[in-house]
């Protein structure tokens, strides 16, 4: 049992070793994309919050006018 487990661990380590340089290159290249996506999501969240607040104020002002 121990030989099978250590054999599989060695295979996984060898596979990871083959792909490790590509992983580092990919993460460095994608940093810009991740930053852009985070900024886009933050902008969308601010816009949605602003729209919700303005809608709430409109509802309150409509109630005050009619009541």
C-alpha atoms as a printed R data frame, in Angstrom:
   type eleno elety resid chain resno       x      y       z
1  ATOM     1    CA   UNK     A     1   0.000  0.000   0.000
2  ATOM     2    CA   UNK     A     2   2.791  2.421   0.837
3  ATOM     3    CA   UNK     A     3   4.525  1.929  -2.511
4  ATOM     4    CA   UNK     A     4   1.339  2.669  -4.448
5  ATOM     5    CA   UNK     A     5   0.721  5.855  -2.454
6  ATOM     6    CA   UNK     A     6   4.260  7.140  -2.805
7  ATOM     7    CA   UNK     A     7   4.188  6.244  -6.506
8  ATOM     8    CA   UNK     A     8   1.075  8.341  -7.055
9  ATOM     9    CA   UNK     A     9   2.522 11.215  -5.063
10 ATOM    10    CA   UNK     A    10   5.626 11.110  -7.253
11 ATOM    11    CA   UNK     A    11   3.475 11.176 -10.391
12 ATOM    12    CA   UNK     A    12   1.486 14.156  -9.145
13 ATOM    13    CA   UNK     A    13   4.680 15.972  -8.152
14 ATOM    14    CA   UNK     A    14   6.178 15.347 -11.585
15 ATOM    15    CA   UNK     A    15   3.026 16.627 -13.321
16 ATOM    16    CA   UNK     A    16   2.980 19.741 -11.161
17 ATOM    17    CA   UNK     A    17   6.661 20.306 -11.877
18 ATOM    18    CA   UNK     A    18   5.953 20.271 -15.607
19 ATOM    19    CA   UNK     A    19   3.184 22.863 -15.334
20 ATOM    20    CA   UNK     A    20   4.657 25.058 -12.586
21 ATOM    21    CA   UNK     A    21   6.456 27.482 -14.941
22 ATOM    22    CA   UNK     A    22   3.275 27.983 -17.002
23 ATOM    23    CA   UNK     A    23   1.281 28.658 -13.863
24 ATOM    24    CA   UNK     A    24   3.596 31.466 -12.810
25 ATOM    25    CA   UNK     A    25   3.482 33.054 -16.276
26 ATOM    26    CA   UNK     A    26  -0.294 32.811 -16.401
27 ATOM    27    CA   UNK     A    27  -0.776 34.363 -12.958
28 ATOM    28    CA   UNK     A    28   1.510 37.260 -13.806
29 ATOM    29    CA   UNK     A    29  -0.280 37.878 -17.088
30 ATOM    30    CA   UNK     A    30  -3.759 37.659 -15.563
31 ATOM    31    CA   UNK     A    31  -3.071 40.145 -12.785
32 ATOM    32    CA   UNK     A    32  -4.209 42.964 -15.069
33 ATOM    33    CA   UNK     A    33  -7.399 41.119 -15.984
34 ATOM    34    CA   UNK     A    34  -8.222 40.425 -12.348
35 ATOM    35    CA   UNK     A    35  -7.652 44.061 -11.410
36 ATOM    36    CA   UNK     A    36  -9.848 45.214 -14.278
37 ATOM    37    CA   UNK     A    37 -12.607 42.767 -13.306
38 ATOM    38    CA   UNK     A    38 -12.501 43.849  -9.663
39 ATOM    39    CA   UNK     A    39 -12.695 47.515 -10.626
40 ATOM    40    CA   UNK     A    40 -15.585 46.758 -12.984
41 ATOM    41    CA   UNK     A    41 -17.490 44.905 -10.279
42 ATOM    42    CA   UNK     A    42 -16.867 47.698  -7.782
43 ATOM    43    CA   UNK     A    43 -18.128 50.291 -10.268
44 ATOM    44    CA   UNK     A    44 -21.230 48.218 -10.964
45 ATOM    45    CA   UNK     A    45 -21.888 47.856  -7.229
46 ATOM    46    CA   UNK     A    46 -21.609 51.621  -6.694
47 ATOM    47    CA   UNK     A    47 -23.939 52.283  -9.628
48 ATOM    48    CA   UNK     A    48 -26.490 49.757  -8.376
49 ATOM    49    CA   UNK     A    49 -26.372 51.240  -4.892
50 ATOM    50    CA   UNK     A    50 -26.852 54.743  -6.269
51 ATOM    51    CA   UNK     A    51 -29.797 53.601  -8.371
52 ATOM    52    CA   UNK     A    52 -31.395 51.907  -5.379
53 ATOM    53    CA   UNK     A    53 -30.959 54.967  -3.179
54 ATOM    54    CA   UNK     A    54 -32.394 57.308  -5.812
55 ATOM    55    CA   UNK     A    55 -35.361 54.964  -6.317
56 ATOM    56    CA   UNK     A    56 -36.008 54.922  -2.558
57 ATOM    57    CA   UNK     A    57 -35.909 58.734  -2.380
58 ATOM    58    CA   UNK     A    58 -38.302 58.969  -5.334
59 ATOM    59    CA   UNK     A    59 -40.753 56.641  -3.610
60 ATOM    60    CA   UNK     A    60 -40.569 58.668  -0.405
61 ATOM    61    CA   UNK     A    61 -41.087 61.963  -2.233
62 ATOM    62    CA   UNK     A    62 -44.070 60.516  -4.154
63 ATOM    63    CA   UNK     A    63 -45.663 59.359  -0.880
64 ATOM    64    CA   UNK     A    64 -45.143 62.777   0.702
65 ATOM    65    CA   UNK     A    65 -46.722 64.557  -2.268
66 ATOM    66    CA   UNK     A    66 -49.813 62.357  -2.438
67 ATOM    67    CA   UNK     A    67 -50.387 62.063   1.309
